[in-house]
Amino acid sequence: MLAALTGFAQGTFASRVEVAGDQVNVTREIDGGLQTVALKLPAIVTTDLRLNEPRYASLPNIMKAKKKPLDVLTPDALGVSTASTVKILKVEAPAARSAGIKVKSVAELVEKLKNEAKVI
């Protein structure tokens, strides 16, 4: 949705990303193997779990992190507006569904599908 709103190219589920000049090569896994897509920059790229190797924090580093100060910033200090830009035009409940029917045989089911539902 973000790519559609901004008009940027989009590469999804990237397992490898290479930037070459004014384009980015995104490799992703598909059912048949790997697919590489070349996108012009600026582009929006979403990643797969296999892109990076996770880092695990050690206990001494966790204890050091608890002692560090945490800077709290407000949106106003960053010059960002939090006002909603979405306008709700209409809200209504979905149409009520009618109850289903039970048929006694396959022949009756086929007849109803042909004559009433007109799907066969």
Phi, psi and omega in degrees: 000321180296320179295322179293321181289324183268342182080015180272160173288156184226134172237126186247155176053047183289131173254350176206134181230127178230125178263127180227096178069239182261018176222163179234134177259119182249120176257132180222156179272132174235179184300324184269003181138230181246145177233131178248129182240133176261124182240142175280140178279147000286148181217159177251124183236126172255150189246162177260169180295336186275002183292315183234158175269125183292149175256136180252130181283140177273163182299317178298322179291326177295318180294322177295321182293329179294331183274345183284145179289150180248118179280126178252122181244147176262157177301326179296322179294332179269354181075031182248137177267135178257010180291141181289138177253006180266134179245122180275120181272319185198142176230126178213155180286150177294157180297141180290138180269145177279157181290149178282171178237155177255137177250154186266341182210167178293323180298319178293323177297314180297319180297318179291323178294325180285311190271318184270310183275336181053048176255349178246000000 
